[in-house]
Amino acid sequence: MELQLDKRFAKNYYFNANYTFSRLKGNYSGLASSLEFGRTSPNVSRLFDLPWQAFNLNGEPLDGRLPTDRPHVFKFYGAYTANWGGKQSTEFSGFTTAASGTPLTSVVTLYSLNPTIVNGLGDLGRTETFTQTDFAVRHKIRFAEKYTLVAEMDFINLFNEQNELQRQTTISPNNMSAPNFLSTGCSACTGEVAMINQIFNGGIRDAVLNFINAPTRPDRRQTTFNLANGFQTPREVRFGFRLIF
């Protein structure tokens, strides 16, 4: 659902404000594979490479909020033009956005497959609300009837915000396989096929977590798990000149 308010250019200013309410659910996170933290090679992903990838470690089908789900998004853009005697003008414009954080899901690497979902989509909550404001100034000088010189300045992330964009969601640095679980509560996991059967018949979530949390092996747990590891780009200021003819 989208609500929008538009003010056309009149009396030297205009603006657009819109709010979008949405839901993004399912078990397929798209060509860029956002469940794998984003890929730059469309259609090349691990999403359905192994039988359990569409299930969590309890053998339950995945169907929930996908990693790019942002239920609430508000955007505003506007500009004001000041005229200086007919030959010169200055435009001030700004863009601001506020959006819900994105869902975070705990994963492990199982038989070289990351992400293997531990509990379910979005079990770690969301990143913090994303907000950013950009601002721009354009000064135009007309001369010789056909030419306009433009000096411009852009402020990207005007308030130098540092909102959290992502977190470390992989619980363990280990690449795990069936033999790891024989001594941690999964006596039926004698091989890959047996382990797959166990996922769908009884689940191996507890065995995986017992393996990761073994007191004598702290190296099995990611020390940065669930900590922020991605933030907004710092403020940028850009200057430019153009000749229009």
C-alpha angles and dihedrals in degrees: 000000000000130000118192137183119194129190113190120217110283134133088019099299145077138174145181126207125182140172125199126195114192147151127216112194137156143083101275119072099197140252093310090051100224089186085069091051092263131307132218094210110072116221092013105108144119094238098120102012097114130034097248098047093096091051137060123240090272090061093250119142115252114242118144148091109338122224095260096050110131109170096189125041126167123184132180130184128175144153141195125201121207115198121211111199098314098287098068136042137172124209121201115193137171141186126197133177136185122188140170117261120258126254119264124209129195112234141174134200109251118180088345091306114129121201101044103160115233105193111354142295114307097008092143095055121234141308114258121279112286118230131168137164126199125190133192139187124199121185117190127195119189120205139163089018094266103055135073126186114206125197113189140183127190127195111199113196090005096194094044093239119187103200118172112256102177145356138212101269100169106100098201135026089216124105100223132206138172099278089062092066101050091092097035105064105291105096090160092062096093095140144350097281092045090049092051089050090050092052091058098036102042111348130242099224095114092046091052093048092046089053092049095045098046104144092221093054110051088160089074093070124073105241091206095050113146092003121126113262103166131055141172119285109262121253115296126197117197128189127196147164129209136184115211118197 
